[in-house]
Amino acid sequence: MLELPTPAHLRIATAAHLSRYFAKRADLFEFYRRMRGVGAKPLAFDDGHVLYHSWLPGFIAVDTPTAQAIRAWIDGGAFPALPADVVARLATAGWCNAPMAVDLDQLVEKAFTVFPAIQNPVELRRFLAEVAALRPRTAIEIGTAGGGLLYCISQLAAEDALLVSIDVPGGLYGGGQDDEECALFGTFLGARQRLEFIRDRSFHLSTKLDLRKLLGQRKADLLVIDGDHSYAGVRSDFEMYREFVAPGGIIALHDITMFPDTWGRGFDVGVAWREIAAEHRTREIVDRAAPMLPIPDQTETHRGLPALGFGLVLA
């Protein structure tokens, strides 16, 4: 008898939410095709639901009754009687007998071809190894944009993790999430994980108070700062939210190689990072083999992303 995938590895989204997401983020998919020389085109699905795997590639369209049966199975219910064609497609997709541990290389690839992350792939792989070792029970991300990094973190977080996204709709660097995207991002999770959105500017006091209410007595194991890239924005996010990080946790600042003299006015993360690094115990993840240059215009032909860098503050 054919062995089926572990239900904890399966995710289900509506076809409408996925199709809308791929259409909305089409420019980012095109950008990555230009930068990497390879990459998947945005997909579109008919009505119904779509099954996807936690880290392995592929999609399987299913009807609503089948989706409901699989959802109940994922949530701990009885093994479903799946249609034969769905079982065959699960086998063809290579999802059967997948190991329990997430394959980080496959996950990184998914962050460029399915739920795109604005990342250097070498740096992302190294950072995700840190996240996997940390296995956070509580993670906060300031600046979610297209959700690629949030997707990766959710696959590596604890089974009962709380994840919080802080982003403002219409903001720079990818913008915040509308209701449909929030619904799609909710499908990233395992059965016992929880995702909350605070759709407001991170420097508002009300945002901080909202986060405090959400966390209650919890402290974050991981805080990712990737929002406003100005000097004031970076320093504000660091000073306002560092108190929520538990001892032994990590504060990760993205884009620490950005300086205004090369990237332009308002790209000040590197300046703020140098000050923070002088004040705290830190570690850097930077792809030294990549150029320390701004991302070229999307009309240019360029292969490979420049170094962007993660700066890790060890709480």
HUZI-V587889 format. One record per backbone hydrogen bond with DSSP energy under -1.0 kcal/mol. CO is the residue of the C=O (numbers start at 0). NH is the residue of the N-H. E is the energy in kcal/mol with one decimal. If there is no record, write none. Layout:
co->CO nh->NH e->E
co->CO nh->NH e->E
This chain:
co->5 nh->8 e->-2.2
co->6 nh->9 e->-1.5
co->8 nh->53 e->-2.6
co->10 nh->51 e->-2.7
co->12 nh->49 e->-3.3
co->13 nh->17 e->-2.0
co->14 nh->18 e->-2.6
co->15 nh->19 e->-2.3
co->16 nh->20 e->-2.1
co->17 nh->21 e->-2.6
co->18 nh->22 e->-2.0
co->19 nh->23 e->-2.6
co->20 nh->24 e->-2.4
co->22 nh->25 e->-1.2
co->24 nh->28 e->-1.8
co->25 nh->29 e->-2.4
co->26 nh->30 e->-2.3
co->27 nh->31 e->-2.2
co->28 nh->32 e->-1.9
co->29 nh->33 e->-2.0
co->30 nh->34 e->-2.6
co->31 nh->35 e->-2.6
co->32 nh->36 e->-1.5
co->34 nh->303 e->-4.2
co->47 nh->14 e->-2.5
co->48 nh->61 e->-2.5
co->49 nh->12 e->-2.4
co->50 nh->59 e->-2.2
co->51 nh->10 e->-2.8
co->59 nh->50 e->-3.4
co->61 nh->48 e->-2.2
co->62 nh->66 e->-2.4
co->63 nh->67 e->-2.5
co->64 nh->68 e->-2.0
co->65 nh->69 e->-2.4
co->66 nh->70 e->-2.5
co->67 nh->71 e->-2.1
co->68 nh->72 e->-1.8
co->69 nh->73 e->-2.8
co->70 nh->74 e->-2.1
co->71 nh->76 e->-3.0
co->72 nh->75 e->-1.7
co->79 nh->81 e->-1.2
co->82 nh->86 e->-2.0
co->83 nh->87 e->-2.3
co->84 nh->88 e->-2.0
co->85 nh->89 e->-2.3
co->86 nh->90 e->-1.8
co->87 nh->91 e->-2.5
co->88 nh->92 e->-2.2
co->89 nh->94 e->-1.5
co->90 nh->93 e->-1.2
co->94 nh->97 e->-1.1
co->102 nh->106 e->-2.2
co->103 nh->107 e->-2.6
co->104 nh->108 e->-1.9
co->105 nh->109 e->-1.9
co->106 nh->110 e->-1.3
co->108 nh->111 e->-1.5
co->108 nh->112 e->-1.7
co->109 nh->113 e->-2.0
co->109 nh->114 e->-1.9
co->110 nh->116 e->-3.1
co->116 nh->118 e->-1.8
co->119 nh->123 e->-2.7
co->120 nh->124 e->-2.3
co->121 nh->125 e->-1.8
co->122 nh->126 e->-2.6
co->123 nh->127 e->-2.8
co->124 nh->128 e->-1.4
co->125 nh->129 e->-1.2
co->126 nh->130 e->-2.0
co->127 nh->131 e->-2.8
co->128 nh->132 e->-1.8
co->129 nh->133 e->-2.0
co->130 nh->134 e->-2.9
co->135 nh->157 e->-2.6
co->136 nh->161 e->-2.8
co->137 nh->220 e->-2.5
co->137 nh->221 e->-1.4
co->138 nh->163 e->-2.4
co->139 nh->223 e->-3.1
co->140 nh->165 e->-3.0
co->141 nh->225 e->-2.7
co->143 nh->146 e->-2.6
co->146 nh->150 e->-2.5
co->147 nh->151 e->-2.0
co->148 nh->152 e->-2.7
co->149 nh->153 e->-2.4
co->150 nh->154 e->-1.5
co->152 nh->156 e->-1.4
co->157 nh->160 e->-1.8
co->160 nh->193 e->-2.4
co->161 nh->138 e->-2.2
co->162 nh->195 e->-2.6
co->163 nh->140 e->-2.8
co->164 nh->197 e->-3.1
co->165 nh->142 e->-2.7
co->167 nh->170 e->-2.0
co->167 nh->175 e->-1.2
co->171 nh->174 e->-1.0
co->177 nh->181 e->-2.4
co->178 nh->182 e->-2.1
co->179 nh->183 e->-2.1
co->180 nh->184 e->-3.1
co->181 nh->185 e->-1.6
co->183 nh->186 e->-1.8
co->184 nh->187 e->-1.6
co->189 nh->192 e->-1.1
co->193 nh->162 e->-3.0
co->195 nh->164 e->-2.7
co->197 nh->166 e->-1.7
co->197 nh->199 e->-1.5
co->200 nh->203 e->-1.5
co->203 nh->207 e->-1.5
co->204 nh->208 e->-2.4
co->205 nh->209 e->-2.3
co->206 nh->210 e->-2.3
co->207 nh->211 e->-2.4
co->208 nh->212 e->-2.1
co->209 nh->213 e->-2.2
co->210 nh->214 e->-2.7
co->211 nh->215 e->-2.0
co->214 nh->217 e->-2.4
co->219 nh->245 e->-3.1
co->220 nh->249 e->-2.4
co->221 nh->139 e->-2.6
co->222 nh->251 e->-3.3
co->223 nh->141 e->-3.2
co->224 nh->253 e->-2.1
co->228 nh->267 e->-2.5
co->229 nh->233 e->-2.6
co->230 nh->234 e->-2.5
co->231 nh->235 e->-2.4
co->232 nh->236 e->-2.4
co->233 nh->237 e->-2.4
co->234 nh->238 e->-2.7
co->235 nh->239 e->-2.8
co->236 nh->240 e->-1.8
co->237 nh->241 e->-1.4
co->240 nh->243 e->-1.6
co->241 nh->244 e->-1.8
co->243 nh->219 e->-3.5
co->245 nh->248 e->-2.4
co->248 nh->314 e->-2.0
co->249 nh->222 e->-2.3
co->250 nh->312 e->-3.3
co->251 nh->224 e->-3.3
co->252 nh->310 e->-2.9
co->254 nh->257 e->-1.5
co->257 nh->269 e->-3.0
co->258 nh->261 e->-1.4
co->258 nh->262 e->-3.1
co->263 nh->266 e->-1.8
co->265 nh->267 e->-1.2
co->267 nh->271 e->-2.1
co->268 nh->272 e->-2.9
co->269 nh->273 e->-2.1
co->270 nh->274 e->-1.4
co->271 nh->275 e->-2.4
co->272 nh->276 e->-3.2
co->273 nh->277 e->-1.3
co->275 nh->278 e->-1.1
co->275 nh->279 e->-1.2
co->280 nh->313 e->-2.5
co->282 nh->311 e->-3.6
co->284 nh->309 e->-2.5
co->285 nh->287 e->-1.4
co->286 nh->289 e->-1.5
co->290 nh->292 e->-1.3
co->290 nh->306 e->-2.1
co->296 nh->299 e->-2.1
co->307 nh->256 e->-2.2
co->308 nh->254 e->-1.8
co->308 nh->255 e->-1.1
co->309 nh->284 e->-3.0
co->310 nh->252 e->-3.0
co->311 nh->282 e->-2.0
co->312 nh->250 e->-2.5
